[in-house]
């Protein structure tokens, strides 16, 4: 055993849903602010098991791996590596730019998540479609992305406008912190449209939010042209193969922040750094999964596409341009 592996502790075995996951280097520090280890990371995901599995279930998933902890290099892993257990579920995704495919992880049980942690995964980035029909999104993602001078008070104001517009559309949105300085809102949609149509609908929605909050919101695509204090409603997160951190995913920073579901009514009282692997387990134990009902609703985007026609939003071709790193 190498010296750094020996200093990271002897392997431990975790029993997860009838499967045994061997966790190597359990004492390796992954997050320096409080000193949480690889084992702490695994135990965090065990504590929010129902939530993280619901967020990832049957979705192609890219893994953000940090083999030496978050102070080290990050690996964007699309392909499930050779030697993965035979019970691990995957799905084949085609990348047109390269004319190649990759077998991506599809979480179907909590053991899949803990296996990924053993592979040094910190962040889970699922597609907004499922493996049964990867080209038809069933999740519309609203990303409130703060520019460098934007404070969280502005994010809160824009989140309330998002909620207002969704209510008028008769749609139920499920908010969460991003794990950074922004917020996400997820809306389940009927998987009857492709990525270009969902992106077009998302841009029409972003325009409507911008009309109602022009001092707070921008939809300008080029970063250099945006107000540095604005909230960018990033409609492009609905493009094919663009992914975002899942609900309950830890983020790769030293505080070990978590992208955490929240209630609409608590948005005015929260701060992004409230939610870490040190605090979310107790919140989850008390409140359960605030996204538990996300699969109970399914909305249509016809009205949004009518707005896109009104705004003369063109439909852009999709070519799956994301890099196939691994």
N, C-alpha and C positions, 0 to 999 in steps of 0.2 A: 504494500500500500504506500502511495506517495506521501511525503511528509505533510503537505497541506491537507490531504484527505484524512490522514490519521488525526490531525489536530481538529478536524471538523466533526469528530465523534464516530463511534461505531454505528453501523446501519441499524435501523429499527424497522420492525414490521407493523404495519397498520392494517387492521381488519376493516374493510369497507364494503358493506353490502354483500358479505359472503366471499369477497375476494381479498387476497393478501397482497398488499403493496409494500415492497421493500424500499425504504427511504434511505438513501446513502447521504453521508455528510450532513446529518440532521442538525449539528451544532454550528454549521457555517452561518455567520451573520449576514443576512440579506439586507437589513435596513438599519442604518447606523444611529438614527436619532434616539431610538429606545433600545436598540440592540436585538430586535426580533430575528429569529433564525429561520432556516428552511423548515424545521419542524414546526415552529410557530405559524409559518405560512400554511402548511398543510392542516394544522389544527384549526386555523381560521376558516379555511374552505370547508372543513368538516362541520363547523358550527353553523354555517349558512347553506348547508347542503341542498335543501329543497329550493332555495332561491337561485343559487348559481346553476343548478341543473335545469330549472325552468327557463332561465335566461338563455341557455345554450342548446337546449334539447333539439336534436336533429338538424342543427345548423352547421354548415361548413365553418370551420373555426381556425383562424390564424393565431398562433401562439407567440407571445413576446417572452423570450427566454433570457435569463440572466445567469449564466453558469457560475459566475463568481459573486453573485449578489448584485444589487442595483448600482453599486459603484463601478462595476465592470462593464464589459461590452454587452450590448443588447443584440440578440439574434431574432430576426423575424422568420418564424418557421411556418411554412405552408405545408410541406410534405411531412407526413408521419414517417419517422425514420425506420429503417430496417430493424428487425428484432423486437418490434412492438408486440405486446401480447395478442394472441389470436382472438381474444374476446373483444378487443378494442374495435369500435365501429368507425368507419371512415366513409367518405364519398369522393368520387372522382370529379374534379373540376377542370374544365377546359379553359386555357388561356390563349385566345385567338392571336394575340400579337406574336407569340412564340410558337404557335402550333403545337403546344405541349399540354400535358395534363399533370395534375398533382392529386394525390390522395390526401385529403384534409381530414383532420379529426372531426367526428360528429359525436358529441357527448350524448349518451343515452342513459347514463347512470353516474353516480357520484364517484365511483372508482375510476372512471375516465378522467375526472378532474384531478384526483390525487395522483394518478399515473403521470399526468402532465406536470404536476408540481415536482414529482421525482425527476422529471426531465428538465427541471429548473425554470418552469413556466411561472411567471408572476402575473402577467396580464392575459386575458382571454378576449379575443376580438372576433365575434361571430358575424357571419353574413346576415342580411335582413331577409333572407329567403331560407327555405328548408330543402333538405336533400331530395325530397320527393319531387320537387320542381324548382331547381336552383335558379332558373331564369325568371321566376315570377315572385317578386317580393310579397311577403305577408306582413311586413312591418315598415311603416313610414317613420323616419327618424328626423326629429327636429333638434338641431344642434345650435345652442346659444353659445357662441364662441366669442369670448371677450378679447378685444384688441388690447394692446399693451397698457394703455392708460385707463382702461375700463375697470370700475370697481364693482363689487358684488351687489351693491345697492341697485345699480343699473340692470344687472342680470335679473334681479328680483322683479323690477318694474316690467321688463320685457316678458318674463315668465307669466305674469298676470295678464298681459295682453294676449299671449299665446293661448292661455286658458279661456279667455273671453271669446276669442275667435273660434276655438274648438267647440265651445258650448253652443255658439250660434250655428255651427255646422251639425250639431247633434252628435259630435264625436267625443269619445272618452280618451283622454290622454293620460299617460302614466309617467310622471316626472321622476327624475333622479339627478343627483349631482354627477358631474363628469369625473370626479376624482381629481380634477384640477381646479380652475377658476370659473368654469362655466356650468351649464346645466344641459341636460338632454330631456326630451319628451318623446315617448314612443307611443305610436298609435297602431293598433292592429287593423289591417286592411284585407279585403278579399284578394286572394292571389290571382287576379284576373288581368293584370297589366304587367308589362315588362319594365325593366329598369328605366328606359327613356321616358315612359309615361309617368312613372312614380316621381322621377326627378323633376319633370315638368310641373307636376302637381305641387311638389314641394316648393318650387320657386314661386309659383302663383301664391301659395300660402305666405311665403316670406315677404312677397310684395305687399300683401294685405297687412301684415304686421308692421311693415315699414310705413305704410300710409297712416296707421294709427299712432305710431310712435316715431315720427321722423327725426326727433332730436336724439333718440336713443339707439336706433336701429340702422344698419346698412345692409344692402344686398349687393353692393359693388364687388365684383369678382376680384379685381386686381388689388392685392394688399396695399400697394403703395398709394392707391387712390382712396383708401378708406379713412374715415375719421379715426384717429388713434384712440379715442375714448369711447367708441361705439361698440355695440354688440353686433357681430356679424351672424346672421341667420344662415348657417352653412347648409344650403339645400343640396350641395354636391355630395354630401355624405350618403345620398341615396343612389349614387352611381354604382354600377356593377363593380364588385370586388372592393369597394370602399368599406372599411369596417370601423367600428367604434368599440370602446371598452364596454363589456357587458355589465348589466346590473350585478352588483356584488363583486365585480372584478377589482382586485388590488391594482394600484398603479405603481409604475416603476420609479418611485422617488423615496427619499430617505425617511419620510414620515409614514410611509406605507398607507397612504390615503386610499379610500375605497369609493368607487362609483356606487352611490347608495340611493335606493328608492326613498322618496319623501312624499308626504301628503301636501296637497296644494296649500292647505291652510297653515302649514308650518314654514312655508318658504320665507316669510318675513323674519323669522326668528333663527334661521340656521346660518352657519358659516361653513365654507367649504372644508376647512380643516377640522370640523367637528367629527368627521367620519374617517376612522382609521381601523386597522385590524385590531387595535386595542379597545375600541369603543363599539364597533358594529356588532360583535357577537351578543353583547348584552341587549342592544337595541332589537336585534333579530329575535332573541329569546322572549322579549317583552311584547313586541308588535307583530311578530311573524313576518311573512313576505308581503310587503305593501303592493307588489305586483302579482299577487296570487291570482287575481281575477283577470289578468291581461288577456288570457286566451278565451275568456268567456264572451268577448265582443269581437265583431268584425265589421268594419265600415267600408263603404264605397267611396271612391274619389271622383265620382262624376262631376260634382259641383266644383271641385278644385280644377278639374280639366276645363270646365266652362270658364272659370276665371282665367286659366292660361290662354284660352282662345281670346277672351276679352283683352288680355294684356299682350296679345300677339307674341307669345312665347313659343319659339321654335322647338321642335323635338330634335335633340341631338343624338347622333348615332352612338351606340355603345360598342366598344371593341375590347373590353377587358384589359385595360392598359396597365394595370398595377404590376409592379415588378414581381417576378417569380424568383425570390431570393434564395430559397432553399428547396 
